[in-house]
């Protein structure tokens, strides 16, 4: 039997320690909301940086408008 060792980053260990204190569904929901807000801010900040650098602009946005990038399913 081949057992792989999993190594957690310091951030993962910190999060595991924090979430061990959540004792209710409400607490879990509040954590989910905070994580969603955190990642939404990260995306906003990255998009702002792309816009300021000229890598993203109104023209590029309009080019992608209406595009569909889903993988087609074979029936």
Backbone as CSV, one residue per row, in Angstrom:
resi,resn,N_x,N_y,N_z,CA_x,CA_y,CA_z,C_x,C_y,C_z
1,UNK,0.845,-1.187,0.000,0.000,0.000,0.000,0.878,1.234,0.000
2,UNK,0.594,2.142,-0.920,1.366,3.365,-1.050,0.635,4.506,-0.348
3,UNK,1.200,4.992,0.732,0.596,6.096,1.483,1.356,7.375,1.166
4,UNK,0.633,8.370,0.667,1.247,9.660,0.387,1.104,10.566,1.601
5,UNK,2.134,11.316,1.849,2.104,12.284,2.937,1.560,13.603,2.402
6,UNK,0.605,14.157,3.117,0.041,15.451,2.742,0.673,16.506,3.640
7,UNK,1.227,17.516,3.017,1.821,18.615,3.764,0.949,19.849,3.581
8,UNK,0.518,20.413,4.689,-0.320,21.598,4.658,0.536,22.856,4.790
9,UNK,0.111,23.901,4.093,0.810,25.179,4.195,0.458,25.827,5.537
10,UNK,1.245,26.792,5.957,0.911,27.500,7.195,-0.486,28.129,7.147
11,UNK,-0.901,28.628,5.967,-2.236,29.231,5.841,-3.315,28.175,6.061
12,UNK,-3.121,26.972,5.500,-4.115,25.910,5.667,-4.225,25.502,7.134
13,UNK,-3.101,25.376,7.807,-3.112,25.010,9.231,-3.838,26.085,10.032
14,UNK,-3.587,27.339,9.709,-4.237,28.445,10.414,-5.760,28.380,10.223
15,UNK,-6.192,28.152,8.981,-7.632,28.073,8.702,-8.243,26.873,9.424
16,UNK,-7.574,25.728,9.394,-8.090,24.550,10.114,-8.284,24.858,11.596
17,UNK,-7.318,25.544,12.188,-7.430,25.901,13.602,-8.587,26.861,13.844
18,UNK,-8.776,27.817,12.955,-9.871,28.771,13.120,-11.233,28.099,12.978
19,UNK,-11.404,27.271,11.948,-12.718,26.671,11.710,-13.068,25.621,12.758
20,UNK,-12.095,25.147,13.489,-12.400,24.174,14.544,-13.253,24.791,15.647
21,UNK,-13.304,26.122,15.682,-14.096,26.820,16.703,-15.528,27.108,16.253
22,UNK,-15.858,26.831,15.016,-17.222,27.062,14.528,-18.113,25.947,15.064
23,UNK,-19.158,26.329,15.737,-20.022,25.346,16.409,-21.453,25.333,15.904
24,UNK,-21.772,26.197,14.928,-23.172,26.260,14.491,-23.255,26.442,12.978
25,UNK,-24.427,26.159,12.455,-24.680,26.372,11.030,-24.575,27.859,10.700
26,UNK,-25.009,28.716,11.612,-24.912,30.159,11.406,-23.452,30.587,11.293
27,UNK,-22.618,30.066,12.166,-21.195,30.386,12.113,-20.574,29.946,10.795
28,UNK,-20.960,28.765,10.327,-20.457,28.272,9.049,-20.917,29.166,7.903
29,UNK,-22.172,29.571,7.930,-22.693,30.458,6.881,-21.973,31.797,6.897
30,UNK,-21.708,32.334,8.078,-20.976,33.597,8.175,-19.568,33.459,7.609
31,UNK,-18.926,32.328,7.869,-17.600,32.083,7.319,-17.654,32.006,5.794
32,UNK,-18.640,31.308,5.264,-18.803,31.222,3.805,-18.964,32.603,3.184
33,UNK,-19.772,33.448,3.823,-19.982,34.809,3.315,-18.690,35.614,3.343
34,UNK,-17.918,35.477,4.401,-16.656,36.200,4.513,-15.659,35.720,3.466
35,UNK,-15.596,34.408,3.238,-14.692,33.871,2.230,-15.106,34.320,0.832
36,UNK,-16.402,34.323,0.565,-16.886,34.787,-0.738,-16.531,36.254,-0.943
37,UNK,-16.692,37.074,0.090,-16.347,38.498,-0.002,-14.844,38.669,-0.211
38,UNK,-14.048,37.859,0.458,-12.597,37.925,0.306,-12.194,37.631,-1.135
39,UNK,-12.731,36.544,-1.698,-12.358,36.179,-3.064,-12.947,37.148,-4.098
40,UNK,-14.103,37.696,-3.842,-14.681,38.696,-4.743,-13.784,39.932,-4.775
41,UNK,-13.252,40.335,-3.636,-12.345,41.487,-3.585,-11.063,41.178,-4.338
42,UNK,-10.561,39.946,-4.231,-9.355,39.567,-4.966,-9.582,39.691,-6.474
43,UNK,-10.739,39.223,-6.939,-11.069,39.313,-8.366,-11.200,40.770,-8.790
44,UNK,-11.897,41.573,-7.989,-12.041,43.002,-8.298,-10.679,43.696,-8.393
45,UNK,-9.804,43.401,-7.439,-8.483,44.021,-7.440,-7.689,43.610,-8.680
46,UNK,-7.763,42.345,-9.053,-7.052,41.866,-10.238,-7.610,42.501,-11.510
47,UNK,-8.928,42.596,-11.599,-9.534,43.231,-12.770,-9.158,44.712,-12.840
48,UNK,-9.119,45.397,-11.709,-8.680,46.796,-11.688,-7.248,46.911,-12.197
49,UNK,-6.380,45.994,-11.771,-4.979,46.028,-12.217,-4.890,45.777,-13.723
50,UNK,-5.683,44.830,-14.234,-5.681,44.556,-15.675,-6.166,45.766,-16.456
51,UNK,-7.188,46.429,-15.938,-7.740,47.617,-16.604,-6.690,48.737,-16.631
52,UNK,-6.058,48.962,-15.484,-5.062,50.032,-15.395,-3.844,49.759,-16.274
53,UNK,-3.502,48.476,-16.463,-2.346,48.128,-17.281,-2.668,48.123,-18.774
54,UNK,-3.962,48.208,-19.103,-4.372,48.194,-20.504,-4.593,46.800,-21.072
55,UNK,-4.427,45.769,-20.240,-4.650,44.401,-20.701,-6.133,44.069,-20.813
56,UNK,-6.950,44.882,-20.184,-8.402,44.697,-20.219,-9.019,46.052,-20.446
57,UNK,-9.923,46.139,-21.414,-10.553,47.416,-21.700,-11.950,47.183,-22.272
58,UNK,-12.616,48.282,-22.593,-13.984,48.223,-23.100,-14.058,47.395,-24.389
59,UNK,-13.069,47.563,-25.259,-13.046,46.829,-26.526,-12.978,45.316,-26.273
60,UNK,-12.088,44.899,-25.389,-11.934,43.465,-25.073,-13.212,42.926,-24.430
61,UNK,-13.821,43.711,-23.574,-15.060,43.295,-22.932,-16.145,43.065,-23.976
62,UNK,-16.266,43.979,-24.932,-17.278,43.855,-25.978,-17.003,42.664,-26.894
63,UNK,-15.718,42.366,-27.131,-15.371,41.200,-27.950,-15.857,39.903,-27.306
64,UNK,-15.810,39.847,-25.986,-16.203,38.621,-25.273,-17.688,38.560,-24.943
65,UNK,-18.388,39.670,-25.103,-19.807,39.709,-24.787,-20.552,38.683,-25.632
66,UNK,-21.337,37.863,-25.004,-22.128,36.854,-25.702,-21.371,35.576,-26.016
67,UNK,-20.093,35.509,-25.639,-19.316,34.294,-25.896,-19.737,33.181,-24.939
68,UNK,-19.599,31.958,-25.398,-19.899,30.784,-24.578,-18.670,29.897,-24.550
69,UNK,-18.178,29.602,-23.369,-16.945,28.855,-23.232,-17.156,27.492,-22.579
70,UNK,-18.369,27.050,-22.480,-18.628,25.750,-21.876,-18.165,24.636,-22.810
71,UNK,-17.780,23.545,-22.197,-17.406,22.368,-22.983,-18.684,21.755,-23.526
72,UNK,-18.752,21.509,-24.826,-19.971,20.900,-25.370,-20.122,19.458,-24.880
73,UNK,-21.329,19.084,-24.596,-21.608,17.720,-24.145,-22.055,16.893,-25.321
74,UNK,-21.506,15.709,-25.430,-21.911,14.792,-26.476,-23.075,13.943,-25.973
75,UNK,-24.135,13.865,-26.750,-25.297,13.079,-26.321,-25.313,11.767,-27.018
